[in-house]
Amino acid sequence: MSDSTDPNAPASAAGPANAANAAAAHPSGAPLLSPETIGPRELVMRVMPMPADANGNGDIFGGWIMAQVDLAGSVLPARISRGRIATVAVNQFIFKQPVSVGDLLSFYAQVTRIGRTSITVHVEVFAERNPANPHVVKVTEANLTYVAIDRDGKSRVFGETGDTGEAGAVR
């Protein structure tokens, strides 16, 4: 199976894992953000919900799942932006199946759009259930947009730190 459909497939070395290199500053000082930075999805987080994360019906709270998706979705933008980021939009969020205590959740992220100051990420969440007879189901997917920010919380161009205004500086 291809990486985009197999939740257990390894991430491609040419994908977002190398996005920080592709986002390096161009000799002209402008950040180099190209279609090459938009690559296959990458496993960015795994977590198992606990009883404290469940509602009265025994299902995991949707808000807890949303918080985990936001954390997972921020991994690639933080790497690409080389500095602070903030969530600016949850463009779409779909709960496909309930999540239960003991499900092992795997979060896969894929950069779908890179702008001058923002990055849109698609996150898919798969639950591995029933350790005695394991099976994997997609439980959630979402599209989120993050913006690179400086120390004052103002948007900034990728590759600029906002500290000195120099492109490519690393904090």
The 8 nearest C-alpha neighbors of each residue, nearest first, counted from 0:
[[1, 5, 4, 2, 8, 3, 6, 7],
 [0, 2, 3, 4, 5, 8, 6, 39],
 [1, 3, 8, 5, 4, 0, 10, 39],
 [4, 2, 1, 5, 40, 39, 6, 0],
 [3, 5, 2, 1, 6, 0, 8, 7],
 [4, 6, 8, 2, 7, 0, 3, 1],
 [7, 5, 8, 4, 125, 2, 3, 107],
 [8, 6, 5, 9, 2, 42, 4, 105],
 [9, 7, 2, 5, 6, 10, 1, 0],
 [10, 8, 11, 7, 2, 41, 42, 6],
 [9, 11, 41, 12, 8, 40, 2, 39],
 [10, 12, 14, 13, 9, 39, 2, 41],
 [13, 11, 14, 10, 16, 17, 15, 9],
 [12, 14, 11, 17, 15, 38, 16, 35],
 [13, 15, 38, 11, 39, 16, 12, 17],
 [16, 14, 18, 17, 38, 36, 37, 75],
 [17, 15, 14, 18, 12, 13, 19, 41],
 [16, 18, 15, 19, 20, 14, 13, 21],
 [19, 17, 15, 36, 21, 20, 16, 79],
 [20, 18, 79, 22, 21, 17, 78, 23],
 [19, 21, 18, 22, 23, 17, 79, 36],
 [20, 22, 18, 19, 23, 36, 31, 32],
 [23, 21, 19, 31, 32, 20, 30, 79],
 [24, 22, 20, 21, 31, 30, 167, 25],
 [23, 25, 30, 167, 31, 29, 28, 158],
 [24, 26, 27, 28, 29, 31, 30, 23],
 [27, 25, 28, 24, 29, 30, 31, 23],
 [28, 26, 25, 29, 24, 30, 166, 31],
 [27, 29, 25, 26, 166, 24, 30, 167],
 [30, 28, 25, 27, 24, 31, 166, 26],
 [31, 29, 24, 158, 25, 23, 22, 32],
 [30, 32, 22, 25, 24, 23, 33, 21],
 [33, 31, 22, 30, 21, 36, 34, 113],
 [32, 34, 35, 36, 31, 21, 37, 22],
 [33, 35, 36, 37, 32, 38, 113, 112],
 [36, 34, 33, 37, 38, 21, 14, 18],
 [37, 35, 18, 34, 33, 15, 38, 21],
 [38, 36, 110, 35, 34, 111, 15, 14],
 [39, 37, 14, 15, 36, 40, 35, 110],
 [40, 38, 14, 109, 3, 41, 11, 2],
 [39, 41, 109, 108, 107, 3, 38, 10],
 [40, 42, 10, 107, 108, 43, 109, 39],
 [41, 43, 107, 106, 44, 108, 40, 10],
 [42, 44, 107, 106, 41, 71, 108, 74],
 [43, 45, 106, 71, 42, 105, 46, 107],
 [46, 44, 105, 104, 106, 103, 47, 43],
 [45, 47, 104, 103, 48, 44, 105, 106],
 [46, 48, 103, 102, 104, 101, 49, 45],
 [49, 47, 100, 52, 101, 46, 102, 50],
 [48, 50, 100, 51, 52, 47, 101, 53],
 [51, 49, 52, 53, 100, 48, 57, 59],
 [50, 52, 49, 53, 48, 54, 59, 100],
 [53, 51, 50, 49, 59, 48, 60, 63],
 [54, 52, 59, 58, 57, 50, 60, 51],
 [53, 55, 57, 56, 58, 60, 59, 52],
 [56, 54, 57, 53, 58, 59, 60, 52],
 [55, 57, 54, 58, 53, 59, 60, 99],
 [56, 58, 53, 54, 55, 59, 99, 100],
 [59, 57, 99, 53, 56, 54, 98, 97],
 [58, 60, 53, 98, 52, 99, 54, 61],
 [61, 59, 63, 62, 53, 54, 52, 58],
 [62, 60, 64, 63, 65, 59, 94, 66],
 [61, 63, 65, 60, 64, 66, 59, 67],
 [62, 64, 66, 60, 61, 65, 67, 52],
 [63, 65, 61, 67, 62, 66, 68, 60],
 [64, 66, 62, 68, 63, 67, 61, 69],
 [65, 67, 69, 63, 64, 68, 62, 70],
 [66, 68, 70, 64, 69, 65, 71, 63],
 [67, 69, 71, 65, 70, 66, 72, 64],
 [70, 68, 72, 66, 67, 71, 73, 65],
 [71, 69, 67, 73, 68, 72, 66, 74],
 [72, 70, 68, 73, 69, 74, 43, 44],
 [73, 71, 69, 70, 74, 68, 108, 122],
 [72, 74, 70, 76, 71, 75, 77, 69],
 [75, 73, 77, 72, 71, 76, 78, 43],
 [74, 76, 78, 77, 73, 79, 15, 72],
 [77, 75, 79, 78, 73, 74, 80, 118],
 [78, 76, 80, 74, 75, 79, 73, 81],
 [77, 79, 75, 76, 81, 80, 19, 74],
 [78, 80, 19, 76, 81, 77, 18, 22],
 [79, 81, 157, 77, 82, 78, 76, 147],
 [82, 80, 78, 79, 77, 158, 169, 83],
 [83, 81, 80, 77, 160, 84, 147, 170],
 [84, 82, 148, 147, 149, 77, 85, 81],
 [83, 85, 147, 148, 146, 77, 145, 82],
 [86, 84, 145, 146, 87, 147, 148, 83],
 [85, 87, 145, 88, 144, 146, 84, 143],
 [88, 86, 145, 144, 85, 146, 89, 143],
 [89, 87, 144, 90, 143, 86, 145, 142],
 [88, 90, 143, 91, 142, 144, 92, 87],
 [89, 91, 142, 143, 88, 92, 144, 141],
 [90, 92, 142, 141, 89, 93, 143, 140],
 [91, 93, 141, 140, 142, 94, 89, 90],
 [94, 92, 140, 139, 95, 141, 91, 138],
 [93, 95, 139, 96, 138, 92, 140, 97],
 [94, 96, 138, 139, 93, 137, 97, 140],
 [97, 95, 138, 94, 98, 139, 137, 136],
 [98, 96, 58, 99, 138, 95, 59, 94],
 [97, 99, 59, 58, 96, 102, 138, 100],
 [100, 98, 58, 102, 59, 101, 97, 57],
 [99, 101, 48, 49, 102, 50, 59, 98],
 [100, 102, 47, 99, 48, 103, 49, 128],
 [103, 101, 128, 126, 99, 127, 100, 47],
 [104, 102, 47, 127, 126, 46, 101, 105],
 [103, 105, 126, 46, 45, 125, 47, 102],
 [104, 106, 45, 125, 124, 44, 126, 107],
 [107, 105, 124, 44, 123, 42, 43, 45],
 [106, 108, 42, 123, 41, 122, 43, 40],
 [109, 107, 122, 40, 41, 121, 72, 120],
 [108, 110, 40, 121, 120, 39, 111, 41],
 [109, 111, 120, 37, 112, 119, 121, 38],
 [112, 110, 120, 119, 37, 109, 121, 113],
 [113, 111, 119, 118, 110, 114, 37, 120],
 [112, 114, 118, 117, 119, 115, 111, 32],
 [113, 115, 117, 116, 118, 112, 32, 119],
 [114, 116, 156, 117, 157, 113, 32, 155],
 [117, 115, 156, 114, 146, 147, 155, 157],
 [118, 116, 146, 114, 145, 115, 113, 147],
 [117, 119, 113, 145, 144, 112, 114, 76],
 [120, 118, 144, 112, 143, 111, 110, 145],
 [121, 119, 110, 143, 111, 109, 142, 72],
 [120, 122, 142, 109, 108, 141, 110, 111],
 [123, 121, 108, 141, 140, 107, 72, 142],
 [122, 124, 140, 107, 106, 139, 108, 141],
 [125, 123, 106, 139, 105, 138, 137, 140],
 [124, 126, 137, 105, 136, 104, 138, 135],
 [127, 125, 104, 136, 103, 135, 102, 128],
 [126, 128, 135, 103, 102, 134, 104, 133],
 [129, 127, 102, 133, 134, 126, 130, 135],
 [128, 130, 133, 132, 131, 134, 127, 102],
 [131, 129, 133, 132, 128, 127, 134, 102],
 [132, 130, 129, 133, 128, 134, 127, 101],
 [133, 131, 130, 129, 134, 128, 127, 135],
 [134, 132, 130, 129, 128, 131, 127, 135],
 [133, 135, 128, 127, 132, 136, 129, 130],
 [136, 134, 127, 126, 128, 125, 133, 137],
 [137, 135, 126, 125, 138, 127, 134, 128],
 [136, 138, 125, 124, 139, 126, 135, 95],
 [137, 139, 96, 95, 125, 124, 136, 94],
 [140, 138, 94, 124, 95, 93, 123, 137],
 [141, 139, 123, 93, 122, 92, 124, 94],
 [140, 142, 92, 91, 122, 121, 93, 143],
 [141, 143, 121, 91, 90, 120, 89, 122],
 [144, 142, 89, 120, 90, 119, 88, 141],
 [143, 145, 119, 88, 118, 87, 86, 120],
 [144, 146, 86, 118, 85, 87, 117, 84],
 [145, 147, 117, 84, 85, 116, 148, 118],
 [146, 148, 84, 155, 116, 154, 83, 80],
 [149, 147, 154, 153, 152, 155, 84, 83],
 [148, 150, 161, 152, 151, 153, 155, 160],
 [151, 149, 152, 161, 148, 162, 153, 83],
 [150, 152, 149, 153, 148, 161, 154, 162],
 [151, 153, 148, 149, 150, 154, 85, 83],
 [154, 152, 148, 149, 151, 155, 150, 147],
 [155, 153, 148, 147, 149, 146, 116, 152],
 [156, 154, 148, 147, 116, 149, 157, 153],
 [155, 157, 116, 115, 159, 158, 147, 154],
 [158, 156, 80, 159, 116, 30, 155, 147],
 [157, 159, 167, 166, 30, 24, 80, 156],
 [160, 158, 166, 157, 167, 161, 156, 165],
 [161, 159, 162, 168, 149, 82, 164, 158],
 [160, 162, 149, 164, 163, 159, 150, 155],
 [163, 161, 160, 164, 150, 149, 165, 159],
 [164, 162, 165, 161, 160, 168, 159, 166],
 [163, 165, 161, 162, 159, 166, 160, 168],
 [166, 164, 163, 159, 168, 167, 160, 161],
 [165, 167, 159, 158, 28, 168, 24, 164],
 [166, 168, 158, 24, 159, 169, 23, 165],
 [169, 167, 166, 165, 160, 159, 170, 158],
 [168, 170, 167, 160, 81, 82, 158, 159],
 [169, 168, 160, 82, 81, 162, 161, 167]]
